[in-house]
């Protein structure tokens, strides 16, 4: 992705590395808010909200490609990375209930 952005937007290597920085820093920034959303909504509702948000982030790539706008690409990538983190976090938090008798707790 980075070489393609360099070519399309005529970016230097340092500026094009914002793609990696934005992706991995969103993991750091959104880890605690994602956990709070899971606690607030519950696991099942948070999964639905997360998948809808991930779809929104993926859909943002369409106008970013038509404009073309590097800032909009970075925004779409941050939204997508934040929800990828959230989709990885939910099963980890649910795994503490595996093996216990009874249904999963709602909240």
C-alpha positions as CSV (number, residue, x, y, z in Angstrom):
1,X,0.0,0.0,0.0
2,X,2.8,2.4,0.9
3,X,4.5,2.3,-2.5
4,X,1.2,2.8,-4.2
5,X,0.4,5.9,-2.0
6,X,3.9,7.3,-2.8
7,X,3.2,7.0,-6.5
8,X,-0.4,8.3,-6.5
9,X,0.1,11.2,-4.1
10,X,3.7,12.0,-4.9
11,X,4.8,11.5,-1.3
12,X,8.2,11.2,0.2
13,X,9.0,8.1,2.2
14,X,8.7,9.8,5.6
15,X,5.2,11.1,4.8
16,X,4.0,7.8,3.3
17,X,5.0,6.0,6.5
18,X,2.0,7.8,8.1
19,X,0.0,4.9,6.8
20,X,1.8,2.4,9.1
21,X,1.9,4.9,11.9
22,X,-1.8,5.6,11.6
23,X,-2.7,1.9,11.5
24,X,-0.7,0.8,14.5
25,X,-1.2,3.9,16.6
26,X,-5.0,3.4,16.3
27,X,-4.5,0.1,18.2
28,X,-2.9,2.0,21.0
29,X,-5.4,4.9,21.0
30,X,-8.6,2.8,20.7
31,X,-7.8,-0.2,23.0
32,X,-9.3,1.2,26.2
33,X,-12.3,3.0,24.5
34,X,-13.1,-0.3,22.7
35,X,-13.1,-2.2,26.0
36,X,-15.4,0.4,27.5
37,X,-17.8,0.2,24.6
38,X,-17.9,-3.6,25.1
39,X,-18.6,-3.2,28.8
40,X,-21.3,-0.6,28.1
41,X,-23.1,-2.4,25.2
42,X,-22.4,-6.0,26.0
43,X,-20.7,-8.5,23.8
44,X,-23.4,-9.1,21.2
45,X,-24.5,-5.5,20.6
46,X,-20.8,-4.4,20.5
47,X,-20.2,-7.0,17.8
48,X,-23.0,-5.6,15.7
49,X,-21.9,-2.0,16.2
50,X,-18.3,-3.0,15.5
51,X,-19.2,-4.7,12.2
52,X,-21.3,-1.8,11.1
53,X,-18.4,0.6,11.9
54,X,-15.9,-1.6,10.1
55,X,-18.2,-1.5,7.1
56,X,-18.3,2.2,7.3
57,X,-14.5,2.4,7.4
58,X,-14.2,0.1,4.4
59,X,-16.8,2.2,2.5
60,X,-14.8,5.3,3.2
61,X,-12.2,4.0,0.8
62,X,-14.6,4.5,-2.1
63,X,-14.8,8.3,-1.9
64,X,-11.1,8.5,-0.9
65,X,-10.3,6.7,-4.2
66,X,-12.6,9.0,-6.2
67,X,-11.3,12.3,-4.8
68,X,-8.2,11.1,-4.4
69,X,-7.4,12.3,-0.9
70,X,-4.5,11.0,1.3
71,X,-6.2,12.4,4.4
72,X,-9.4,10.5,3.7
73,X,-7.4,7.3,3.1
74,X,-5.8,7.7,6.5
75,X,-9.1,8.4,8.1
76,X,-10.6,5.3,6.6
77,X,-7.6,3.3,7.6
78,X,-7.8,4.5,11.2
79,X,-11.5,3.6,11.4
80,X,-10.9,0.2,10.0
81,X,-7.9,-0.5,12.2
82,X,-9.8,0.6,15.3
83,X,-12.6,-1.8,14.5
84,X,-10.1,-4.6,13.7
85,X,-8.8,-4.1,17.2
86,X,-12.2,-4.2,18.6
87,X,-13.1,-7.4,16.7
88,X,-10.0,-9.0,18.1
89,X,-10.6,-7.7,21.6
90,X,-14.2,-9.1,22.0
91,X,-13.3,-12.8,21.7
92,X,-10.4,-12.3,24.1
93,X,-12.7,-10.8,26.7
94,X,-15.4,-13.4,26.1
95,X,-12.9,-16.3,26.5
96,X,-12.8,-15.8,30.2
97,X,-16.3,-17.3,30.3
98,X,-15.5,-20.3,28.2
99,X,-15.8,-23.6,30.1
100,X,-18.1,-22.1,32.7
101,X,-21.6,-23.6,32.9
102,X,-24.5,-21.5,31.9
103,X,-25.1,-18.8,29.3
104,X,-22.7,-16.0,28.6
105,X,-23.3,-12.8,30.6
106,X,-25.1,-10.0,28.7
107,X,-23.0,-7.1,29.9
